[in-house]
Amino acid sequence: MKKLLSTLAVVTALGTGTANALGPIDIEVGGGIWNGKAPIGTFSDGTLAVNLQDSLGLAGNNANSYTRVVVEHVIPFVPNIRWEQSNMTFSGTKTFNATFFGQTYSADVNSGLNVSHQDVVLYWGVPLTGIMSSILPLVDFDMDFGFGGKIFNGLFTIKNPIDPTQDVSQVIKPEISGTALPIPYGYIRARVAAAGIGVDYDLKIIGFNGNAFSDSTIKLDYTFDLIPLIDLGVEVGYRNMSLNIETTAISTNLQFNGIVYGAFARF
């Protein structure tokens, strides 16, 4: 964002005093709904790969939500911070005839998938975008790069309402040498804004140790000029996330997508 492009000014300020060097801080708080479609793909116990829609009847959820807090500053070389929470749950009921995770089913089962997670991103702005803003002063160009981690609290369940002894519960977390850990990834973001209207795209992506992950969102937003020192706005877009995890217990090949919409405040 624009304050990130004032690195040279901050370096000059370092010579005149620490208080001036700290400069201003930008804070953004936002959130909304991710109208998630039914998850696409399979969940495997190592022997059988089960299609979540066709075999277990998992359906979309129009009440999945997201929240974010962004803190940016002008201190050189120190990363900015972005925290996100995504609440993603899906459920379904269907007749299931198979042996899965050591249980043999031949009845209606209730299935659930929880892939809720947090993202913690450290990133820097690209100073050269300030040149574009100086050429076109009515347009705000912004580009960020960095790295982060996705912390999963995931869970997959199958429950037989008649026979609870067939209930299955599997934690969804990537592993290295059998140890669960967050998913590390690279992060890029680009934004162009003019006359209160902005287009924003961000991508998180990684592949390691048989695991692969990508999470991208493109959004259109509008900022209202209503309150001094506070920018209020609304946003709408589309999010797509793929999750391939290989552990000692499970294997997933899943894709999630759907429309996102919400609101934000920038201070």
Residue, then its C-alpha position, 0 to 999 in steps of 0.5 A: m500500500k502507499k505507505l509502504l512506498s515511503t521507504l526512502a523517506v523513512v531512511t532519511a528520518l532515521g537520521t533525525g530521530t527514532a520517533n520520526a522513523l517509526g512513521p505511521i501505521d496502517i491497520e485494516v480489519g475485514g471479514g465476510i462470507w465465503n459461499g463455498k460450493a460442495p468440495i470437489g475431490t477425494f479423501s483416501d485411507g491409503t486403500l480406497a479414495v472416496n469421492l466426497q460428493d458422489s459417495l458421501g453427499l457432502a454439500g456446499n455451505n453458504a455460511n462459511s466465513y473469513t476474517r482478516v487483520v492487516v498491519e502495515h508500517v514504513i520501517p525499512f526491511v521489517p515485514n508487515i503482518r497479515w492474519e486471516q481466519s477461514n471457517m470452512t465446514f461441509s456436511g452430507t448424508k448418503t447411503f455408503n457401501a464400502t470398507f473405509f478406515g477399517q469399517t465396513y458400511s452398508a447404510d446411511v452415514n453422516s459425513g463431515l469435513n472441517v478444513s477451517h484454518q488460519d493464515v499468518v503472512l509476513y510480507w513487504g511492499v515493492p517500492l517500484t510501484g511508486i513510480m507507476s503511482s507518480i506517473l498516474p497520480l489518480v491511480d494507486f498501484d500496489m504489489d506485495f511479496g512474502f511468505g507465510g504459514k497455514i495452520f489447519n484445525g481440520l477434521f474428517t468424520i463419518k458417523n453411522p447413526i445406528d452403530p456408533t462403533q463405526d464412527v471414524s474421525q481423522v485429523i487433517k494436517p500435513e506431516i514431515s517425518g510423521t510430525a504435523l506442522p503448518i503449511p508454509y508457502g510463498y505469497i504475492r499480492a497485486r492491487v490497482a485502485a482509482a476513484g474508490i474502486g479497487v481490484d485485488y488479487d492474492l496467491k498463496i502457493i507451495g509444494f513439499n514432501g508430497n503435499a501441494f497447496s494453493d489458495s487464490t482470491i480475486k476481489l473487486d472493492y469499493t471504498f466510501d469516503l464518509i468518515p475522516l481518517i477511516d476508510l469503510g468499504v465493501e468487497v466481492g470476489y471469487r476464491n479457489m483453494s486446492l489441498n493435497i495432503e499425504t500423511t501416514a494415515i490419509s491422502t486428500n485431493l480436494q478443491f474448494n471454491g465459491i463467491v466471497y463478499g464482505a466489508f472492511a475498515r482501514f485506519 
